[in-house]
Amino acid sequence: MGPLLFTIYSSKLFEVIKYHLPRAHAYADDTQLYLSFSPDSAANQADAVVVMERCILDIRTWMLTDNLKLNDDKTEFMLIGTKQQLSKVNIDSLTVGNIDVAPVTVARNLGTWFDSNQNLQEQIHKTCKSGFFYLHNIRRIRKYLSQESVRTLVHALIMGRIHYCNSLLFGLPSVHVLKLQRLQNAAARLISNVPHWLPVKFRIDFKILLLTFKAIYGHAPGYLTDLIAIKLQTRYPLRSASSLALNYPSVKLKDFRGSRFFIGGP
């Protein structure tokens, strides 16, 4: 009953947010507010700050009414864009309660690390750092462990980190993915001395394919299903008419193209 009661208790939160912002994401007690604006205008930047601060103020008021507490010092905000876009932004802080929160360049998001440019460099770096740390420790006690024990430890402590949210890595340059491939090769050699496992790049492609399959057949969350559209059949007897094809959206901007599911899926 715990999760259900919490959902009922906090359901008013989205009504408060909806009054100010077009969208928000929440997972348990972790709530994220999103607002896009054009960096070319100082007025747009100022308006975005005002809207966000008013939304946070109303959230604080709602929380106090329902005997909840907003941790001002644990609140973070990030400006996301290309280097050219971010160079035009002049936002020094966001007021949360009695604290002026400065923007961060890296923030942890449900176990993954997001950065301002969305190149996921920090995520890859931390995954490799922790993975090699565990590999080193397992290697030190390798002679005391059975083959099955080593396999279990490697999959739990290392491969689990490589697989976690790896769909976010779709479209990244191969030089970045290669760092994770080195970690996987080292993990495979520790078990069998032969690194013949499915490459990291194909594991990422497989995750995108799996999410796309679920989105097509209604087994994925609504925020993913809404991004996938099946191509309508035409009057002409084309060979593709009998196959399942997805609409590939026409996007002029190339910013973050690789990491967008509605492009990566099709």
Secondary structure, DSSP 8 states (H G I E B T S, - for coil): -HHHHHHHHHTHHHHHHHTT-SEEEEETTEEEEE----TT-HHHHHHHHHHHHHHHHHHHHHHHHTT----GGG---B--S-HHHHHH-----EEETTEEE--BSEEEETTEEEETTS--HHHHHHHHHHHHHHHHHHHHTGGGS-HHHHHHHHIIIIIHHHHTTGGGGTT--HHHHHHHHHHHHHHHHHHHS---S--HHHHHHHHHHHHHHHHHTT-S-HHHHTT--B----SS--GGGGS--B-----S--TTGGG-HHHH--
